[in-house]
Amino acid sequence: MKRSNKFRAAVRAFAVALAAALAWAGCTDVDDSLGGNLIPENQQMKAGYSVFDGSSKAPGLSPRKYVESRLFQTDSIVGSKLANGYMGSMINDTVGLRTAGFLSQFTSYYKIEEGDFGYKPFFDSVYIFLSIKSYGSDTLTDQRFAVYEVTSNEYIEQSTDTLFYITFDPEAEGILGDKLFTFSLGEGNKTGPSTTAVTMDPTAAGRRFVNRLLLQEGEYAGDYSIYKTDSLKRWFNAFKGLYIKPEQDMTRSETGATRGTIYATELASSGFMVYGRSRREDNPSLIKDTIGMGFYFNIEDAPMGNVAVTTVRRDYDGALIPVDEAREPSAGQPDERPQSETLYVEGLGGVVSELTFTRELFEELEQILAVENAASGRDFRTFAFSQVRMSVYLPGSDYDWQKIDPSNAAPLIALMNGALPRLGLYADYKKLTPVTDYAYVYEQQGTTIAFDGKLNRSRACYSMNITSFMQGLWNSYAELRAKTPAGEQVDLSELDYRSVYLAPEAYSLFALPYSVLQGEAGDGNNAPIRLEMTYNMIQ
């Protein structure tokens, strides 16, 4: 159908008006009530749009601080029940040293029957096979790894639901035996992320370990019952697991650039292969057969044997991140973490960012209601948020992308290239309790959520939809306000979840990239954290 010129003109006028309203940062804009004469007076609403950011300030005054930002680091990050095992060491001048290893039980992949090993079998070779899912930028620097036998199950027996944190230290727990094998990754172009199998060099203890697997030594010498499917409990008492870690920490490069990497290997498709040979019984000097035995670190359908723990050790000595300003205080100790204009978000149990919504934000929302009521003679009491977006910007970015300094483009691009592709927002980071809008469990089930949280490279910022969370926070504040005597300030210590945590998305907690961000309003930030709210005022 051909549209009239009047229709086109009306559309253009509406588009211009809408763009002008949305571009008016640092202000509040409202429109007239729709159908006000048809709605009962106590149900009337009025729409509005407000921006709270670093540009919201009176002439000559500092920016209003709607969000306080601090760094946060905790040791209470769970390292067990992960799909991947992490191993390797890496270092750079920003995040310092990160060294990871993993402990895992293992089970036989093949069905082994009585006599399968033949007559007097002996060790030939052993390979670790890897299904590497992720890694960092430096995969060419050689790393030597050591494989230790786990000698005690006491750590499992003392655990609740086999839950372990990344600070778990098998050596300190006294559950490690001798070094069994060593192997290398990196080595220039010889071994790297595409490698699926690497030869391991056995120690004397490693050869004895293989002889036990071949039933030539130990408690089950000559006893094939250990390999029966109904003998898993006995198996894990006899072979308690392996621990793989770098033999040495990575050292800094002369340039301060990232050196080394950490590999993530999928446990369900990783393990090791043992090859041996058997002899002819009538003439033991002659070889009869080749023996191959496969062991997986994690068999998903097994009723037991899936205990695996990733361990991470951090050293921020000489790093740019001020970890002393981020560490969670000990129980019973005062929280003396200072506010920080520069924020960091990193994985592997590293530093993340804590955001606290200030009294000024709530009181300014109250003021919006008061001003409208004074102007209209109505009695709007609260807000119904239709959308609340929080944007967090990288250093060098700006609210208006057209204002980004071209001379600063290269550093900004470098920051984006090294940044996490997506962030999550948590009400409780240690328990991975998300804000209501970030229902990541539903994402795992294939549901699309409105949260977003992805890095927007065209704006050099992360943008998050926090509508539901902010509605709940405002409702809680309004309830406290109603209980507070007139003329007194609301006690914000009674307001739950006023602080939230900006951290890696839930399924990338061990990701290697890290993000540097602008935090609260201050002299060091040209684009502090920004809140954009679209709402209805309700009587």
C-alpha positions in Angstrom: 0.0 0.0 0.0 1.4 3.4 -0.9 1.8 5.6 2.1 1.1 9.3 2.1 3.6 12.1 2.5 1.9 13.0 5.7 2.5 9.5 7.1 6.2 9.7 6.1 6.5 13.1 7.7 4.9 11.8 10.9 7.3 8.9 11.1 10.3 11.1 10.5 9.1 13.5 13.2 8.6 10.7 15.7 12.0 9.2 14.9 13.7 12.6 15.5 11.9 13.1 18.7 12.8 9.7 20.0 16.4 10.0 19.1 16.6 13.4 20.8 15.1 11.9 24.0 17.5 8.9 24.1 20.5 11.1 23.4 19.9 13.5 26.2 22.4 12.0 28.7 22.6 13.1 32.3 19.0 14.1 32.5 15.4 13.0 33.2 12.7 13.1 30.5 9.0 12.4 31.0 6.0 12.3 28.7 2.3 12.9 29.4 0.1 10.2 30.7 -1.5 8.1 27.9 -5.3 8.0 28.2 -5.2 9.7 31.6 -8.9 10.4 31.5 -9.7 6.8 31.0 -7.7 5.3 33.9 -8.6 5.6 37.5 -6.6 8.2 39.3 -4.9 5.7 41.6 -3.7 3.7 38.6 -2.3 6.4 36.4 1.3 6.2 35.2 3.8 8.5 33.7 6.7 7.3 31.5 10.2 8.6 32.0 13.8 8.1 31.0 16.9 9.0 33.2 20.6 8.6 32.8 22.9 8.3 35.8 26.6 8.6 34.9 29.7 10.7 35.4 28.3 13.6 33.4 25.6 14.1 36.0 27.1 17.0 38.0 26.4 20.6 38.9 28.8 23.2 37.3 32.2 23.3 39.1 31.4 20.2 41.2 32.7 16.6 41.0 30.6 14.0 39.2 27.8 12.5 41.2 28.8 9.0 42.4 25.9 6.6 41.8 28.1 3.6 42.0 31.1 2.9 44.2 33.6 0.5 42.8 36.2 -1.7 44.5 38.4 -4.6 43.6 37.5 -8.1 45.1 39.5 -11.3 45.3 38.5 -14.5 47.1 39.9 -17.9 47.5 36.5 -19.5 47.7 36.2 -20.4 44.0 35.3 -24.1 43.4 37.8 -26.1 41.5 36.0 -29.4 41.4 33.3 -30.9 39.2 34.6 -29.1 36.2 34.4 -30.4 32.7 38.1 -29.4 32.1 41.3 -29.9 33.9 43.7 -26.9 33.8 47.5 -27.2 33.6 50.3 -24.7 32.8 52.0 -21.6 34.0 51.9 -18.1 32.5 53.0 -14.6 33.6 52.7 -11.0 32.5 53.1 -7.6 34.1 49.4 -6.9 34.6 48.1 -10.1 36.3 51.3 -11.6 37.6 51.9 -15.3 37.8 49.2 -17.9 37.3 50.1 -21.6 37.7 47.5 -24.4 37.4 47.4 -28.1 37.7 44.8 -30.8 38.2 44.2 -33.9 40.2 42.0 -36.6 38.8 41.0 -40.2 39.4 41.2 -42.5 36.4 39.5 -45.6 35.2 40.1 -48.2 32.6 38.5 -47.5 29.3 38.7 -51.1 27.9 37.2 -54.2 29.3 40.0 -56.4 30.5 39.5 -60.2 30.9 41.4 -62.8 32.7 44.8 -63.4 31.0 44.6 -60.4 28.6 48.1 -59.3 29.6 49.6 -62.7 28.6 52.8 -64.2 30.1 55.2 -61.9 32.0 54.2 -58.6 30.3 56.6 -55.7 30.5 56.5 -51.9 30.0 57.1 -50.4 26.5 55.8 -46.8 26.4 53.2 -44.5 27.9 51.4 -41.6 26.3 49.2 -38.9 27.7 46.4 -38.1 25.3 44.8 -34.7 25.5 41.6 -33.0 24.2 42.7 -29.4 24.6 39.7 -27.0 24.5 41.4 -23.6 25.2 44.8 -22.0 25.7 46.5 -18.6 25.7 48.5 -16.8 23.2 52.0 -18.2 24.0 51.9 -21.9 23.1 55.5 -22.0 21.8 57.3 -21.6 25.1 58.3 -25.1 26.3 56.6 -26.2 29.5 57.7 -29.4 31.3 54.9 -31.2 33.3 55.3 -33.7 36.1 52.8 -36.5 36.8 52.5 -37.7 40.5 50.5 -40.6 41.9 47.9 -39.7 44.5 48.5 -42.0 47.5 45.6 -41.3 49.8 41.8 -40.9 49.5 41.6 -39.1 52.8 41.0 -35.8 51.1 37.8 -37.3 49.6 36.6 -38.8 52.8 37.0 -35.5 54.6 35.2 -33.5 51.9 31.5 -32.6 51.7 30.0 -33.7 48.4 33.6 -33.8 46.9 33.7 -30.0 46.8 37.1 -28.4 46.6 38.4 -24.9 46.1 41.1 -23.9 43.7 43.5 -23.3 46.6 43.5 -27.0 47.4 47.1 -28.2 47.6 47.7 -32.0 47.2 51.3 -31.7 48.3 50.4 -29.8 51.4 47.7 -32.3 52.1 50.3 -35.0 52.1 48.5 -37.2 49.5 51.2 -37.2 46.8 53.7 -40.0 46.2 56.6 -40.2 43.8 56.9 -38.5 40.5 55.9 -41.1 37.8 56.3 -39.3 34.5 57.3 -36.1 32.8 56.3 -34.7 29.4 56.5 -31.4 27.5 54.1 -29.1 25.7 55.3 -26.2 23.6 58.7 -27.0 22.3 58.5 -24.6 19.4 56.4 -26.3 16.8 56.8 -29.9 18.0 54.0 -30.1 20.6 51.2 -27.6 21.2 47.4 -27.1 21.3 46.8 -29.4 18.3 48.7 -32.2 19.9 46.5 -35.1 20.9 49.2 -37.5 22.3 52.5 -36.8 23.9 55.1 -39.4 25.0 55.8 -39.4 28.7 59.2 -40.2 30.2 58.9 -42.6 33.0 60.8 -42.5 36.3 61.7 -45.7 38.2 58.5 -45.1 40.2 56.6 -44.7 36.9 57.8 -48.1 35.7 56.7 -49.7 39.0 53.4 -48.0 38.6 52.9 -49.5 35.1 53.9 -52.9 36.5 51.1 -52.6 39.0 48.6 -51.8 36.2 49.9 -54.9 34.4 49.4 -56.9 37.6 53.0 -57.7 37.9 53.6 -56.0 41.2 51.6 -54.8 44.2 48.5 -56.0 46.1 46.8 -57.3 42.9 49.7 -59.0 41.3 48.2 -61.7 39.0 44.6 -60.8 40.2 42.4 -59.7 37.3 39.5 -59.1 39.6 40.6 -55.5 40.1 39.5 -54.8 36.5 36.0 -56.1 36.8 33.2 -53.6 36.5 31.9 -54.4 40.0 35.3 -53.7 41.5 35.4 -49.9 41.1 35.6 -49.3 44.9 38.7 -51.6 45.1 40.1 -50.0 42.0 40.0 -46.5 43.5 41.5 -47.8 46.7 44.4 -49.3 44.8 44.8 -46.5 42.1 43.8 -43.3 43.8 44.5 -40.9 41.0 47.1 -38.7 39.3 48.2 -35.1 39.8 49.6 -33.1 36.8 51.3 -29.8 37.3 54.1 -27.7 35.7 57.6 -28.6 36.9 58.5 -25.0 37.2 56.8 -21.6 37.3 57.0 -19.5 34.2 59.4 -16.5 34.5 58.9 -13.0 33.0 60.0 -12.1 29.6 62.2 -9.1 29.1 59.4 -7.1 27.5 56.8 -7.9 30.2 54.5 -9.5 27.6 52.6 -12.7 28.4 54.9 -15.7 28.6 53.6 -19.3 28.8 50.1 -20.4 28.8 47.5 -22.6 30.6 45.9 -25.5 28.8 42.3 -26.6 29.4 41.9 -30.3 28.6 38.5 -31.9 28.5 38.6 -34.6 31.2 36.0 -36.9 29.6 38.1 -37.4 26.5 41.6 -37.2 28.0 43.7 -39.8 29.8 46.7 -41.9 29.1 47.7 -45.0 27.2 50.1 -47.7 28.4 51.8 -50.0 25.9 53.6 -53.2 26.8 54.5 -56.5 25.3 54.0 -60.1 26.5 56.3 -63.1 26.1 56.0 -66.5 24.8 55.5 -68.9 27.7 57.5 -71.6 26.0 60.4 -69.2 25.4 60.2 -66.0 27.5 63.1 -64.5 25.5 60.7 -64.1 22.5 57.9 -61.5 22.2 54.4 -62.8 21.6 51.9 -59.8 21.6 51.7 -56.1 22.0 49.5 -54.8 24.9 47.5 -51.6 24.8 45.7 -50.2 27.9 43.6 -47.0 27.9 42.7 -45.0 31.0 40.3 -42.0 31.1 40.4 -39.3 33.7 36.6 -39.0 33.7 34.0 -41.4 32.5 30.7 -39.5 32.8 28.4 -42.5 33.2 30.6 -44.3 35.8 28.9 -44.6 39.3 32.1 -43.3 40.9 35.6 -42.2 39.8 34.7 -38.7 38.6 36.6 -36.8 41.3 38.8 -34.1 39.7 40.2 -30.9 41.1 41.9 -28.0 39.4 44.3 -26.1 41.6 45.5 -22.6 41.0 48.3 -20.7 42.6 48.6 -16.9 42.1 51.6 -14.6 42.7 50.9 -10.8 42.1 54.5 -9.8 43.0 55.4 -7.0 40.6 51.9 -7.1 38.9 49.9 -3.9 38.1 46.8 -5.2 39.8 46.9 -4.0 43.4 45.8 -7.3 44.9 46.3 -6.1 48.5 43.4 -3.7 47.9 41.2 -6.5 46.6 41.6 -9.4 49.0 38.5 -10.4 50.9 38.9 -9.7 54.6 39.2 -12.6 57.0 36.2 -13.6 59.1 35.6 -11.1 61.8 38.1 -8.5 60.3 37.0 -5.1 59.1 36.7 -4.5 55.3 39.3 -1.9 54.5 39.3 -2.2 50.8 39.5 1.3 49.2 37.4 2.5 46.3 39.0 2.1 43.0 38.4 4.1 39.7 40.2 1.4 37.7 38.6 -2.0 37.7 39.9 -5.5 36.7 38.1 -8.7 35.9 40.1 -11.9 35.5 39.4 -15.6 35.7 41.3 -18.4 37.5 40.2 -17.1 40.9 41.8 -13.7 40.2 40.7 -10.2 40.9 37.1 -9.1 40.0 35.1 -6.0 40.6 32.6 -5.1 43.3 29.9 -2.4 42.5 27.9 -0.8 45.3 24.9 1.4 44.4 25.0 4.5 46.5 22.6 6.5 48.6 22.8 9.2 46.0 21.2 7.0 43.4 18.2 6.1 45.5 17.7 9.6 46.7 17.8 11.0 43.2 15.2 8.5 42.1 13.1 9.7 45.0 13.7 13.3 43.9 12.4 12.4 40.4 9.1 11.4 42.0 9.0 14.5 44.2 9.6 16.9 41.3 7.0 15.3 39.1 4.4 15.3 41.9 5.1 19.0 42.6 4.7 19.8 39.0 1.6 17.7 38.2 -0.2 17.7 41.6 -0.3 14.0 41.5 1.0 11.4 44.0 3.4 9.1 42.2 4.9 6.8 44.8 7.1 4.3 43.0 8.7 3.1 39.7 8.0 0.2 37.4 11.2 -0.2 35.3 10.7 -1.3 31.8 14.4 -1.4 31.1 17.6 -0.7 33.0 20.9 -1.0 31.3 24.3 -0.7 33.0 27.3 0.0 30.8 30.9 -0.3 31.9 33.6 1.2 29.6 37.2 0.4 28.8 39.9 3.0 29.4 40.1 5.3 26.4 36.5 4.8 25.5 33.7 7.4 25.8 29.9 7.6 26.2 29.9 9.0 22.7 32.1 6.8 20.4 32.6 9.7 18.1 34.6 11.4 20.9 37.2 8.6 21.2 40.6 10.0 20.6 41.9 8.5 17.3 45.5 8.7 18.7 44.3 6.4 21.5 42.8 3.8 19.2 45.7 1.4 19.1 45.9 1.0 23.0 42.1 0.7 23.1 42.0 -2.0 20.4 44.8 -3.9 22.3 42.7 -3.8 25.5 39.7 -5.1 23.6 41.7 -7.8 21.9 42.9 -9.0 25.3 39.6 -8.6 27.1 37.1 -11.2 28.2 34.4 -11.6 25.5 31.6 -11.6 28.1 31.1 -10.7 31.7 28.6 -11.9 34.3 27.0 -10.1 37.2 26.6 -11.8 40.6 24.7 -11.1 43.8 27.1 -13.5 45.5 30.3 -14.3 43.5 31.6 -17.0 45.8 28.5 -19.0 45.4 28.0 -17.9 41.7 24.6 -16.6 42.6 23.7 -14.4 39.6 21.5 -11.3 39.6 18.0 -12.2 38.5 18.6 -11.0 34.9 21.6 -13.2 34.5 19.9 -16.6 34.9 22.8 -18.5 33.3 21.4 -21.9 34.1 18.6 -21.3 31.6 21.2 -20.4 29.0 22.8 -23.8 29.4 19.4 -25.3 28.6 19.2 -23.3 25.4 17.1 -20.4 26.6 18.1 -16.9 25.5 18.1 -14.3 28.2 18.1 -10.5 27.9 21.1 -9.9 30.1 23.7 -9.5 27.3 27.0 -8.7 29.1 29.1 -9.1 25.9 31.9 -6.8 24.9 30.6 -4.2 22.4 33.6 -3.4 20.3 32.0 -0.5 18.5 31.5 1.2 21.8 34.3 -0.4 23.7 32.1 -1.2 26.6 30.1 -4.0 28.2 26.4 -3.5 28.4 24.1 -5.4 30.8 20.3 -5.5 31.1 19.6 -5.5 34.9 16.0 -4.5 34.8 14.6 -7.2 37.0 17.5 -6.8 39.5 17.1 -3.1 39.8 13.3 -3.4 40.2 13.9 -5.7 43.2 16.5 -3.4 44.6 14.3 -0.4 44.3 11.3 -2.2 45.8 13.4 -3.2 48.8 14.6 0.4 49.2 11.0 1.7 49.0 9.9 -0.8 51.7 12.7 0.5 54.0 11.8 4.1 53.2 8.2 3.4 54.2 9.5 2.1 57.6 11.9 5.0 58.2 10.6 8.0 60.1 10.2 11.2 58.0 13.3 13.3 57.9 15.7 10.4 58.6 17.9 8.6 56.1 17.2 5.0 55.1 19.7 2.6 56.8 21.3 1.1 53.7 23.0 -1.6 55.7 19.6 -3.3 55.8 19.4 -3.3 52.0 20.3 -6.8 50.6 22.3 -7.1 47.4 23.2 -3.4 47.2 26.6 -4.7 46.1 27.1 -6.9 43.1 30.1 -8.5 41.5 31.3 -8.0 37.9 33.2 -11.2 37.0 33.7 -13.6 34.1 30.6 -15.3 32.8 29.7 -18.4 34.7 31.0 -20.9 32.1 34.3 -19.0 31.6 35.5 -18.7 35.2 38.9 -20.2 34.2 39.3 -18.1 31.1 42.8 -16.6 30.5 41.9 -13.1 29.1 41.3 -10.3 31.5 39.5 -6.9 31.3 40.6 -3.5 32.4 37.6 -1.1 33.0 36.6 2.3 34.1 34.8 2.2 37.5 33.2 4.8 39.6 33.0 8.5 38.7 36.2 10.3 39.4 38.9 12.5 37.9 40.6 9.5 36.3 37.5 8.3 34.3 36.0 10.1 31.4 33.3 7.5 31.1 32.4 6.0 34.5 29.8 3.3 35.0 26.6 4.4 33.3 23.0 3.6 34.2 20.1 4.2 31.7 16.6 3.7 33.1 13.3 3.7 31.3 10.4 3.5 33.7 6.8 4.3 34.6 6.0 6.4 37.6 3.0 4.8 39.4 0.6 6.3 41.9 
